[in-house]
Amino acid sequence: MTSPHTGSLEAKPPAPSSTVFAWTLWDVGNASFNAIMTTFVFAVYLTSNTGFGDKEHSSAVLSYGLTIAGFCIALLAPVSGQRADASGRRALWLGVNSMLLAAIMALCFFVAPAPQYLLLGVALLSLGNLVNEFAVVNYNAILPAISTKATIGKISGSGWAAGYIGGIVALGIVLLGFVTPGLLGIPTDQAYNIRAVALFSAAWALIFSLPLMLKARSLPKPERAPQEKASLLDSYKELFATVKKLRKEAPTTLYFLVSSAVFRDGLNGIFTFGGVLAAGSFGFSTNQVIIFAIFGNIVAGAGAMLGGYLDDALGPKRVIIFSLSALIAVSLPLLIWPSTTMFWVCGLTLCAFVGPAQSAARSYLGRLTEEGKEGEIYGLYSTTGRAASFLAPGLFGLCVTLTGNQLWGILGITLVLFVGLLLIIPIKDPKVRKSASSANS
């Protein structure tokens, strides 16, 4: 059995560049859900369009829906990944979930701006989050199989950067074609132009998912042989055995899963509430939010790419610590000098450091993961993240309630990032540890 400390990145040939390219293209397609549906367009539509009711009520309903989705992910993500590992069909399940996600996004077209449609919109967005997480579990699990110890940081960073680039192009099309000046000529009454964005997002995701689906048979297979189909109860028993084994044989992996959950929730909070704050606290219109999102994705993509190279050169821990420290420092001026100019300056700087932290966290785990267990471990990665997913929304809401000012929700997100920084500091960097081990052998 491969040591849990060395993982599946030891001596092996790298995957063909065409396979790596197909893998990164999937992230381009997934940007339509993350950037358009979840962050800058559809979620903002649900919480800012007065047809659904006042923004506080709509925001609360959306928060509850996403919380329920988070609980479902926490319960099901690791078992989903584990069963994909056992069947040897990660790429197949990635394709199935990618198509389901596209269908869910398309259904969002039917969410008209009226109170009776709010629950439908929240339900679809929450279900989309659930299905998307299942897809991401299998997508992340493919990363160690197509990379080596020397390239995993760069490939992970390239994936994040490709996702941001996809977000830039997709948001640009949405802005010009659907919002301002609305070149496609879609009527704005009953928000048809915004609802049509859901159809565009579905098509975008499906088109860029196809190359990886077509590469499914040529993707590297784990050495772990496919197993007989087990019951759901058996899957949970094996999951608990894995956690127990990690605690005994690879405590660093287990501790990283727990500690990274905290700072990743803070990172998610930045994107989840970024568009909401832009519209609610700084008075951005829909097209202004999209313009900001385009520039934000440009900066984030460059940051993720640079962070990937620094990851391979310096180790993922240093990238994470520096990024989290910068995020904390940059978020506070928004509370002291709130203005549209400050939001642009601080917001774009925040985008520059979110990507490297996200990418380094993914590659960090890939360096620790045992071959044949990638799906299950990345499923735990999703679960621990979802187990802590109440932190940023909860503290955001608490700070808003205590101050009566939406802007002060930023403080709640900053506190989550700070706690995550404190938790990651004691963990050894896998790159450093391996170098030390090699020196001693």
C-alpha positions in Angstrom: 0.0 0.0 0.0 1.2 3.4 -0.9 2.2 5.6 2.1 -0.4 8.1 2.9 2.4 10.7 3.2 3.8 10.2 -0.3 0.4 9.8 -2.1 0.1 9.0 -5.7 2.5 11.6 -7.0 5.7 9.6 -6.9 7.6 8.3 -10.0 5.1 8.0 -12.9 4.8 9.5 -16.4 2.9 12.8 -16.7 -0.5 12.7 -18.5 -0.5 13.9 -22.1 -1.0 17.6 -22.4 -4.3 17.1 -24.3 -5.6 15.3 -21.2 -4.5 18.1 -18.9 -6.0 20.6 -21.3 -9.4 18.8 -21.3 -9.3 18.8 -17.5 -8.7 22.5 -17.3 -11.5 23.2 -19.9 -14.0 21.6 -17.5 -13.2 24.4 -15.0 -13.9 26.9 -17.8 -17.4 25.5 -18.1 -18.0 25.3 -14.4 -17.3 29.0 -14.2 -20.8 29.6 -15.5 -22.3 28.1 -12.3 -19.8 29.6 -9.9 -19.4 33.1 -11.4 -22.8 33.6 -13.1 -25.4 31.6 -11.2 -24.0 31.5 -7.6 -22.1 34.8 -7.3 -22.7 37.7 -9.6 -25.9 37.3 -11.5 -28.6 34.8 -10.6 -28.1 34.9 -6.8 -28.0 38.7 -7.0 -31.2 38.6 -9.0 -32.9 36.5 -6.3 -31.8 38.8 -3.5 -32.0 42.2 -5.1 -35.1 42.1 -7.4 -38.0 43.6 -5.4 -40.4 41.2 -7.2 -39.3 38.5 -4.8 -39.8 40.7 -1.7 -37.4 42.8 0.4 -33.7 41.9 0.1 -33.3 40.9 3.8 -36.1 38.2 3.4 -34.8 37.0 0.1 -31.2 36.8 1.4 -32.4 34.8 4.5 -34.3 32.3 2.3 -31.3 31.8 0.1 -29.1 31.4 3.1 -31.4 28.7 4.5 -31.5 26.8 1.2 -27.7 26.8 0.8 -27.4 25.7 4.4 -29.6 22.6 3.7 -27.6 21.9 0.6 -24.4 22.1 2.7 -25.7 19.5 5.2 -26.6 17.2 2.3 -23.1 17.6 0.8 -21.5 16.9 4.2 -23.4 13.6 4.4 -23.1 12.4 0.9 -19.9 13.9 -0.8 -17.3 11.5 0.7 -19.5 8.4 0.0 -20.1 9.6 -3.5 -16.3 9.9 -4.0 -15.6 6.6 -2.4 -18.1 4.8 -4.5 -16.6 6.4 -7.7 -13.2 5.2 -6.5 -14.5 1.7 -6.0 -16.1 1.5 -9.4 -13.1 3.1 -11.2 -15.6 5.4 -12.9 -14.7 8.9 -11.6 -14.9 10.4 -15.1 -18.3 8.8 -15.8 -19.8 10.3 -12.6 -18.2 13.6 -13.3 -20.0 13.6 -16.7 -23.3 12.5 -15.2 -23.2 15.3 -12.6 -22.0 17.8 -15.1 -25.1 17.1 -17.3 -27.4 17.3 -14.3 -25.9 20.6 -13.3 -26.5 22.0 -16.8 -30.2 20.8 -16.7 -30.7 22.5 -13.3 -29.3 25.8 -14.5 -31.6 25.7 -17.6 -34.6 25.2 -15.3 -33.7 28.5 -13.5 -35.2 30.2 -16.6 -38.6 29.6 -15.2 -37.9 31.6 -12.0 -40.0 34.7 -12.6 -39.6 37.8 -10.4 -42.6 37.1 -8.1 -42.8 36.0 -4.5 -44.2 32.6 -5.3 -41.1 31.8 -7.4 -38.5 32.6 -4.8 -38.6 29.1 -3.3 -38.2 27.6 -6.7 -35.2 29.7 -7.4 -33.6 29.0 -4.1 -34.3 25.3 -4.4 -32.8 25.1 -7.9 -29.7 27.0 -6.8 -29.3 24.9 -3.7 -29.7 21.6 -5.7 -27.2 23.0 -8.2 -24.7 23.5 -5.3 -25.3 19.8 -4.3 -24.8 18.4 -7.7 -21.9 20.7 -8.5 -20.1 19.6 -5.3 -20.5 15.9 -6.4 -19.0 16.8 -9.8 -16.1 18.8 -8.2 -15.2 15.8 -5.9 -14.6 13.6 -8.9 -12.9 16.5 -10.8 -10.5 17.1 -8.0 -9.8 13.4 -7.6 -8.5 13.3 -11.2 -5.8 15.9 -10.4 -3.3 13.6 -8.7 -3.8 11.1 -11.6 -2.8 13.5 -14.3 0.0 15.3 -12.5 3.3 14.5 -10.8 4.9 15.7 -7.6 6.7 18.4 -9.5 3.7 19.6 -11.5 0.6 19.3 -9.3 0.8 22.9 -8.1 1.1 24.3 -11.6 -1.7 22.1 -13.0 -4.0 22.9 -10.1 -3.3 26.6 -10.5 -3.9 26.3 -14.3 -7.3 24.8 -13.6 -8.3 27.6 -11.3 -6.9 30.2 -13.7 -8.8 28.6 -16.6 -12.0 28.8 -14.5 -11.4 32.5 -13.9 -10.7 33.1 -17.6 -13.9 31.2 -18.4 -15.7 33.5 -16.0 -14.3 36.5 -17.7 -15.5 35.5 -21.2 -18.9 34.2 -20.0 -19.6 37.3 -17.9 -18.5 39.5 -20.8 -21.0 37.7 -23.0 -23.7 38.1 -20.4 -23.0 41.8 -20.0 -23.0 42.7 -23.6 -25.6 40.2 -24.9 -28.1 40.1 -22.0 -27.7 43.2 -19.8 -26.1 46.3 -21.3 -26.5 47.1 -24.2 -28.4 43.8 -24.6 -27.3 43.0 -28.1 -29.4 39.9 -28.3 -32.5 42.0 -27.9 -34.1 39.9 -25.1 -36.9 41.9 -23.4 -36.3 43.1 -19.9 -39.9 42.9 -18.7 -40.4 40.0 -16.2 -36.6 39.8 -16.2 -36.5 37.7 -19.3 -33.0 38.9 -20.1 -31.6 37.7 -16.7 -33.6 34.5 -16.8 -32.2 33.8 -20.2 -28.7 34.0 -18.7 -29.5 30.6 -17.0 -30.0 29.0 -20.4 -26.7 30.5 -21.6 -24.9 29.2 -18.4 -26.3 25.7 -19.0 -25.0 25.6 -22.6 -21.7 27.1 -21.6 -21.1 24.5 -18.9 -22.1 21.6 -21.2 -19.9 22.6 -24.1 -16.8 22.9 -22.1 -17.4 19.7 -20.1 -17.5 17.6 -23.3 -13.8 17.4 -23.9 -13.1 15.8 -20.5 -16.1 13.5 -21.0 -14.7 12.3 -24.3 -11.4 11.7 -22.7 -13.0 9.5 -20.0 -11.6 6.2 -21.3 -8.0 7.6 -21.7 -7.8 9.1 -18.2 -5.3 7.3 -15.9 -6.9 4.7 -13.8 -6.1 4.2 -10.1 -4.1 1.1 -9.2 -6.9 0.2 -6.7 -9.0 -2.4 -8.6 -12.7 -1.8 -8.9 -14.7 -3.5 -6.1 -18.1 -5.1 -5.9 -20.9 -2.7 -5.4 -21.5 -2.1 -1.7 -24.5 -0.9 0.1 -24.8 2.6 1.3 -24.3 1.4 4.9 -21.2 -0.5 3.9 -19.9 2.7 2.3 -20.3 4.7 5.5 -18.6 1.9 7.5 -15.6 2.1 5.1 -15.7 5.9 5.4 -15.4 5.8 9.2 -12.6 3.2 8.8 -10.8 5.6 6.5 -11.1 8.5 9.0 -9.9 6.2 11.8 -7.0 5.1 9.6 -6.1 8.7 8.8 -6.1 9.6 12.4 -3.6 6.8 13.1 -1.4 6.7 10.0 -1.8 10.2 8.4 -2.8 12.7 11.1 -1.4 15.6 9.0 -4.0 14.8 6.3 -6.8 14.6 8.7 -5.8 17.8 10.5 -5.4 19.6 7.2 -8.9 18.5 6.1 -10.3 20.0 9.3 -8.2 23.2 9.4 -8.6 24.0 5.7 -12.3 23.7 6.0 -12.3 26.9 8.1 -10.3 29.1 5.8 -12.0 27.7 2.7 -15.3 28.7 4.1 -13.9 32.2 4.5 -12.7 32.2 0.8 -16.2 31.0 -0.3 -17.7 33.8 1.8 -15.8 36.4 -0.2 -17.4 35.2 -3.4 -20.8 34.3 -2.0 -21.3 37.8 -0.5 -19.2 39.8 -2.9 -21.9 40.5 -5.3 -24.5 40.9 -2.6 -22.3 43.6 -0.9 -21.6 45.3 -4.2 -25.3 45.7 -4.9 -26.6 46.2 -1.4 -23.9 48.2 0.4 -22.2 50.1 -2.5 -25.2 50.6 -4.8 -23.9 48.7 -7.9 -26.4 48.0 -10.6 -26.5 44.6 -12.3 -24.2 45.6 -15.1 -21.8 47.3 -12.7 -21.6 44.1 -10.7 -20.8 42.1 -13.8 -18.2 44.6 -14.9 -16.5 44.3 -11.5 -16.8 40.5 -11.8 -15.0 40.5 -15.1 -12.1 42.6 -13.8 -12.1 40.5 -10.6 -11.8 37.3 -12.6 -8.9 38.7 -14.6 -7.0 39.5 -11.4 -8.0 36.2 -9.8 -6.9 34.2 -12.8 -3.5 35.8 -12.9 -3.2 35.3 -9.1 -4.1 31.6 -9.4 -1.6 31.0 -12.2 1.3 32.7 -10.3 0.2 30.9 -7.1 0.5 27.5 -8.9 4.1 28.1 -9.9 5.0 29.4 -6.4 3.2 26.3 -5.0 5.6 24.0 -6.8 8.6 26.2 -6.0 8.0 27.1 -2.3 5.3 24.6 -1.1 1.6 25.1 -0.8 1.7 26.1 2.9 3.6 29.2 2.3 1.2 30.2 -0.5 -1.8 29.7 1.7 -0.4 31.6 4.7 0.7 34.6 2.6 -2.6 34.6 0.7 -4.7 34.5 3.9 -2.6 37.2 5.6 -3.1 39.4 2.6 -6.8 38.8 2.5 -7.2 39.8 6.1 -5.2 42.9 5.7 -7.0 44.1 2.6 -10.6 43.5 3.8 -10.4 45.8 6.8 -10.0 49.1 4.9 -13.5 48.5 3.5 -14.9 49.0 7.0 -12.8 52.1 7.8 -13.1 54.0 4.5 -16.2 52.6 2.7 -16.6 54.0 -0.8 -17.1 52.8 -4.3 -13.4 53.5 -5.1 -12.3 51.5 -2.0 -14.5 48.6 -3.0 -12.9 48.5 -6.4 -9.3 48.7 -5.0 -9.8 46.3 -2.1 -12.2 44.0 -4.0 -9.8 43.4 -6.9 -6.9 42.9 -4.4 -9.0 40.3 -2.6 -9.6 38.5 -5.9 -5.8 38.3 -6.5 -5.3 36.3 -3.3 -8.4 34.0 -3.3 -7.2 32.0 -6.3 -3.8 31.1 -5.0 -5.2 30.0 -1.6 -7.9 27.8 -3.3 -5.4 26.2 -5.7 -2.8 25.6 -3.0 -5.3 23.9 -0.7 -6.3 21.5 -3.5 -2.7 20.7 -4.4 -1.7 20.4 -0.7 -4.2 17.5 -0.3 -3.2 16.0 -3.6 0.4 15.7 -2.3 -0.9 13.8 0.8 -3.5 11.5 -0.8 -3.0 7.7 -1.2 -3.5 6.4 -4.7 -6.9 4.9 -5.3 -8.4 6.9 -2.5 -8.5 10.3 -4.2 -12.3 10.4 -4.6 -13.0 9.5 -1.1 -10.4 11.9 0.4 -11.6 14.8 -1.8 -15.1 13.8 -0.8 -13.9 14.3 2.8 -12.4 17.6 1.6 -15.9 18.7 0.5 -17.5 17.3 3.7 -15.2 19.1 6.1 -15.6 22.3 4.0 -19.4 21.9 4.2 -19.3 21.0 7.9 -17.8 24.5 8.5 -19.9 26.2 5.8 -22.1 27.8 8.4 -19.2 29.9 9.8 -18.9 32.7 7.2 -22.7 33.0 6.5 -23.4 32.8 10.2 -20.9 35.4 11.3 -21.7 37.6 8.3 -25.4 37.5 9.4 -24.5 38.0 13.1 -22.4 41.1 12.4 -25.1 42.5 10.2 -27.7 41.9 12.9 -25.6 43.4 15.7 -24.7 46.5 13.7 -27.8 46.9 11.6 -25.4 47.5 8.6 -24.8 45.0 5.8 -21.3 46.3 5.3 -20.1 45.0 8.7 -20.7 41.5 7.5 -17.2 41.8 6.1 -15.9 41.6 9.6 -17.5 38.1 10.1 -15.8 36.8 7.0 -12.5 38.3 8.1 -12.7 36.5 11.5 -13.2 33.2 9.7 -10.1 33.8 7.6 -8.1 34.7 10.7 -9.1 31.6 12.5 -8.2 29.5 9.4 -4.8 31.2 9.3 -4.1 30.3 12.9 -5.1 26.7 12.3 -3.0 26.2 9.2 0.3 27.5 10.7 1.2 24.5 12.9 0.8 22.0 10.0 3.9 20.9 8.2 4.3 21.7 4.6 4.2 18.4 2.6 6.9 19.7 0.2 9.2 20.6 3.1 8.5 17.3 4.9 9.3 15.3 1.8 12.5 17.1 1.2 13.5 16.4 4.8 12.6 12.8 4.4 14.7 12.5 1.3 17.7 14.1 3.0 17.5 11.6 5.9 17.2 8.5 3.7 
